[in-house]
Amino acid sequence: MGNVAIETLAEDMFQLVTECAGKKNLKAGDLTKAMIAKHGEDGCDKADCKKAIRMLMENGRCVYSYMGGSYIVLPPKEE
């Protein structure tokens, strides 16, 4: 258990997914590595990142997309 709040991790992940939207597809592992790199080993761990990803999915801020692998993307915009 790291010392960074799950909400903070989720927000940081959301920012990263938003920045990469349309340019690069991110896997859950990519987000986890990015958060550990940003906050350090003491700040968060894989379990924390998993909870943050679950939070993004449950809130509908991100969705899973499958294109030869599972990617985390922004939900499609409703017309």
MDTraj code that builds the backbone (N, CA, C; nanometers):
import mdtraj as md
import numpy as np

residues = "MET GLY ASN VAL ALA ILE GLU THR LEU ALA GLU ASP MET PHE GLN LEU VAL THR GLU CYS ALA GLY LYS LYS ASN LEU LYS ALA GLY ASP LEU THR LYS ALA MET ILE ALA LYS HIS GLY GLU ASP GLY CYS ASP LYS ALA ASP CYS LYS LYS ALA ILE ARG MET LEU MET GLU ASN GLY ARG CYS VAL TYR SER TYR MET GLY GLY SER TYR ILE VAL LEU PRO PRO LYS GLU GLU".split()
xyz = np.array([
    [0.0851, -0.1184, 0.0000],
    [0.0000, 0.0000, 0.0000],
    [0.0893, 0.1241, 0.0000],
    [0.0718, 0.2061, -0.1023],
    [0.1544, 0.3255, -0.1136],
    [0.0962, 0.4417, -0.0347],
    [0.1649, 0.5536, -0.0407],
    [0.1174, 0.6706, 0.0336],
    [0.0474, 0.7719, -0.0570],
    [0.0214, 0.7342, -0.1825],
    [-0.0531, 0.8213, -0.2740],
    [-0.1981, 0.7732, -0.2758],
    [-0.2924, 0.8662, -0.2634],
    [-0.4347, 0.8305, -0.2618],
    [-0.4753, 0.7672, -0.3948],
    [-0.5657, 0.6692, -0.3883],
    [-0.6149, 0.6021, -0.5089],
    [-0.6790, 0.7043, -0.6029],
    [-0.7497, 0.8020, -0.5459],
    [-0.8131, 0.9063, -0.6280],
    [-0.7091, 0.9852, -0.7066],
    [-0.5948, 1.0126, -0.6429],
    [-0.4860, 1.0854, -0.7093],
    [-0.4299, 1.0027, -0.8236],
    [-0.4087, 0.8746, -0.7987],
    [-0.3589, 0.7864, -0.9047],
    [-0.4567, 0.7821, -1.0218],
    [-0.5857, 0.7694, -0.9895],
    [-0.6869, 0.7631, -1.0947],
    [-0.6857, 0.8911, -1.1775],
    [-0.6735, 1.0049, -1.1112],
    [-0.6708, 1.1334, -1.1818],
    [-0.5477, 1.1426, -1.2716],
    [-0.4317, 1.1016, -1.2201],
    [-0.3086, 1.1037, -1.2995],
    [-0.3190, 1.0104, -1.4200],
    [-0.3791, 0.8935, -1.3981],
    [-0.3976, 0.7983, -1.5088],
    [-0.4907, 0.8568, -1.6139],
    [-0.5980, 0.9209, -1.5681],
    [-0.6934, 0.9816, -1.6606],
    [-0.6240, 1.0879, -1.7458],
    [-0.5395, 1.1693, -1.6834],
    [-0.4646, 1.2721, -1.7572],
    [-0.3764, 1.2087, -1.8641],
    [-0.3098, 1.0988, -1.8276],
    [-0.2207, 1.0303, -1.9216],
    [-0.2992, 0.9713, -2.0383],
    [-0.4118, 0.9080, -2.0095],
    [-0.4961, 0.8513, -2.1158],
    [-0.5464, 0.9628, -2.2070],
    [-0.5846, 1.0768, -2.1479],
    [-0.6329, 1.1907, -2.2264],
    [-0.5228, 1.2441, -2.3176],
    [-0.4004, 1.2567, -2.2639],
    [-0.2876, 1.3071, -2.3439],
    [-0.2553, 1.2144, -2.4599],
    [-0.2692, 1.0848, -2.4392],
    [-0.2318, 0.9869, -2.5411],
    [-0.3464, 0.9507, -2.6349],
    [-0.4660, 1.0014, -2.6078],
    [-0.5839, 0.9671, -2.6889],
    [-0.5586, 0.9982, -2.8362],
    [-0.5819, 0.8991, -2.9210],
    [-0.5641, 0.9178, -3.0645],
    [-0.4204, 0.9043, -3.1113],
    [-0.3252, 0.9031, -3.0173],
    [-0.1844, 0.8926, -3.0545],
    [-0.1278, 0.7553, -3.0204],
    [-0.1596, 0.7113, -2.8982],
    [-0.1018, 0.5866, -2.8496],
    [-0.2039, 0.5173, -2.7618],
    [-0.2169, 0.3865, -2.7792],
    [-0.3058, 0.3089, -2.6938],
    [-0.2275, 0.2603, -2.5730],
    [-0.2837, 0.2782, -2.4557],
    [-0.2164, 0.2389, -2.3317],
    [-0.2802, 0.1149, -2.2721],
    [-0.1948, 0.0219, -2.2319],
    [-0.2423, -0.0967, -2.1614],
    [-0.2384, -0.0668, -2.0121],
    [-0.3061, -0.1505, -1.9349],
    [-0.3069, -0.1334, -1.7894],
    [-0.1636, -0.1339, -1.7357],
    [-0.0791, -0.2199, -1.7891],
    [0.0605, -0.2273, -1.7457],
    [0.1373, -0.0989, -1.7733],
    [0.1051, -0.0344, -1.8861],
    [0.1703, 0.0930, -1.9204],
    [0.1356, 0.1996, -1.8167],
    [0.0072, 0.2041, -1.7785],
    [-0.0365, 0.3024, -1.6791],
    [0.0282, 0.2745, -1.5440],
    [0.0349, 0.1469, -1.5081],
    [0.0951, 0.1086, -1.3800],
    [0.2420, 0.1511, -1.3761],
    [0.3156, 0.1198, -1.4831],
    [0.4579, 0.1574, -1.4887],
    [0.4749, 0.3090, -1.4816],
    [0.3891, 0.3819, -1.5515],
    [0.3980, 0.5284, -1.5528],
    [0.3732, 0.5860, -1.4136],
    [0.2761, 0.5311, -1.3422],
    [0.2449, 0.5822, -1.2079],
    [0.3560, 0.5482, -1.1085],
    [0.4130, 0.4283, -1.1198],
    [0.5235, 0.3920, -1.0304],
    [0.6451, 0.4799, -1.0615],
    [0.6664, 0.5096, -1.1902],
    [0.7773, 0.5984, -1.2279],
    [0.7543, 0.7396, -1.1746],
    [0.6283, 0.7857, -1.1787],
    [0.5969, 0.9216, -1.1352],
    [0.6006, 0.9354, -0.9829],
    [0.5395, 0.8402, -0.9135],
    [0.5251, 0.8510, -0.7679],
    [0.6290, 0.7701, -0.6900],
    [0.7054, 0.6872, -0.7591],
    [0.8070, 0.6069, -0.6922],
    [0.7497, 0.4788, -0.6326],
    [0.8392, 0.3851, -0.6037],
    [0.8002, 0.2560, -0.5458],
    [0.7270, 0.2753, -0.4132],
    [0.7655, 0.3779, -0.3371],
    [0.7027, 0.4024, -0.2074],
    [0.5656, 0.4674, -0.2226],
    [0.5439, 0.5354, -0.3337],
    [0.4197, 0.6092, -0.3533],
    [0.3016, 0.5216, -0.3903],
    [0.3267, 0.4194, -0.4729],
    [0.2164, 0.3325, -0.5153],
    [0.2717, 0.1977, -0.5583],
    [0.1837, 0.0993, -0.5611],
    [0.2226, -0.0328, -0.6081],
    [0.1181, -0.0830, -0.7079],
    [0.1386, -0.2043, -0.7595],
    [0.0480, -0.2568, -0.8615],
    [-0.0955, -0.2667, -0.8114],
    [-0.1119, -0.3047, -0.6854],
    [-0.2469, -0.3182, -0.6286],
    [-0.3179, -0.1828, -0.6258],
    [-0.2451, -0.0775, -0.5886],
    [-0.3033, 0.0578, -0.5871],
    [-0.3447, 0.0980, -0.7286],
    [-0.2584, 0.0696, -0.8251],
    [-0.2863, 0.1069, -0.9643],
    [-0.4079, 0.0313, -1.0158],
    [-0.4204, -0.0957, -0.9757],
    [-0.5350, -0.1754, -1.0168],
    [-0.6650, -0.1148, -0.9629],
    [-0.6608, -0.0698, -0.8381],
    [-0.7787, -0.0061, -0.7772],
    [-0.8126, 0.1237, -0.8504],
    [-0.7095, 0.1999, -0.8867],
    [-0.7320, 0.3268, -0.9565],
    [-0.7937, 0.3021, -1.0944],
    [-0.7452, 0.1997, -1.1646],
    [-0.8009, 0.1663, -1.2965],
    [-0.9465, 0.1232, -1.2803],
    [-0.9749, 0.0426, -1.1792],
    [-1.1125, -0.0013, -1.1540],
    [-1.2028, 0.1197, -1.1277],
    [-1.1495, 0.2169, -1.0536],
    [-1.2261, 0.3373, -1.0236],
    [-1.2604, 0.4134, -1.1531],
    [-1.1633, 0.4248, -1.2431],
    [-1.1869, 0.4934, -1.3711],
    [-1.2932, 0.4211, -1.4528],
    [-1.2901, 0.2886, -1.4522],
    [-1.3869, 0.2087, -1.5282],
    [-1.5271, 0.2240, -1.4686],
    [-1.5359, 0.2135, -1.3359],
    [-1.6664, 0.2203, -1.2698],
    [-1.7296, 0.3589, -1.2841],
    [-1.6465, 0.4627, -1.2873],
    [-1.6974, 0.5992, -1.3039],
    [-1.7313, 0.6304, -1.4490],
    [-1.6907, 0.5429, -1.5401],
    [-1.7177, 0.5652, -1.6816],
    [-1.6239, 0.6659, -1.7456],
    [-1.5165, 0.7026, -1.6761],
    [-1.4218, 0.8004, -1.7330],
    [-1.3326, 0.7359, -1.8383],
    [-1.3102, 0.6047, -1.8243],
    [-1.2319, 0.5286, -1.9210],
    [-1.3043, 0.3972, -1.9479],
    [-1.2732, 0.3355, -2.0619],
    [-1.3292, 0.2057, -2.0970],
    [-1.2180, 0.1180, -2.1531],
    [-1.2425, -0.0121, -2.1504],
    [-1.1487, -0.1044, -2.2137],
    [-1.1830, -0.1137, -2.3604],
    [-1.0799, -0.1183, -2.4429],
    [-1.0966, -0.1356, -2.5865],
    [-1.0118, -0.2556, -2.6251],
    [-1.0616, -0.3381, -2.7138],
    [-0.9845, -0.4561, -2.7529],
    [-0.9461, -0.4468, -2.8987],
    [-0.8157, -0.4330, -2.9237],
    [-0.7626, -0.4306, -3.0598],
    [-0.6352, -0.5139, -3.0605],
    [-0.6511, -0.6457, -3.0542],
    [-0.5346, -0.7334, -3.0480],
    [-0.4737, -0.7354, -2.9088],
    [-0.5345, -0.6683, -2.8160],
    [-0.4909, -0.6599, -2.6768],
    [-0.5847, -0.5652, -2.6055],
    [-0.5893, -0.5719, -2.4759],
    [-0.6790, -0.4832, -2.4004],
    [-0.6116, -0.3487, -2.3754],
    [-0.6770, -0.2440, -2.4166],
    [-0.6259, -0.1088, -2.3979],
    [-0.7258, -0.0273, -2.3174],
    [-0.6745, 0.0712, -2.2476],
    [-0.7604, 0.1612, -2.1712],
    [-0.7692, 0.2912, -2.2494],
    [-0.8921, 0.3282, -2.2857],
    [-0.9137, 0.4463, -2.3694],
    [-1.0267, 0.5313, -2.3115],
    [-1.0420, 0.6510, -2.3658],
    [-1.1547, 0.7357, -2.3275],
    [-1.2797, 0.6778, -2.3927],
    [-1.3937, 0.6903, -2.3261],
    [-1.5162, 0.6392, -2.3876],
    [-1.5479, 0.7170, -2.5147],
    [-1.6149, 0.6512, -2.6112],
    [-1.6485, 0.7240, -2.7340],
    [-1.7422, 0.8394, -2.7039],
    [-1.7245, 0.9480, -2.7766],
    [-1.8104, 1.0648, -2.7558],
    [-1.9489, 1.0356, -2.8125],
    [-2.0511, 1.0729, -2.7366],
    [-2.1871, 1.0513, -2.7832],
    [-2.2277, 1.1654, -2.8749],
    [-2.2866, 1.1297, -2.9853],
    [-2.3282, 1.2296, -3.0853],
    [-2.4581, 1.2924, -3.0437],
])
top = md.Topology()
chain = top.add_chain()
for i, resn in enumerate(residues, 1):
    res = top.add_residue(resn, chain, resSeq=i)
    for name in ("N", "CA", "C"):
        top.add_atom(name, md.element.get_by_symbol(name[0]), res)
traj = md.Trajectory(xyz[None], top)
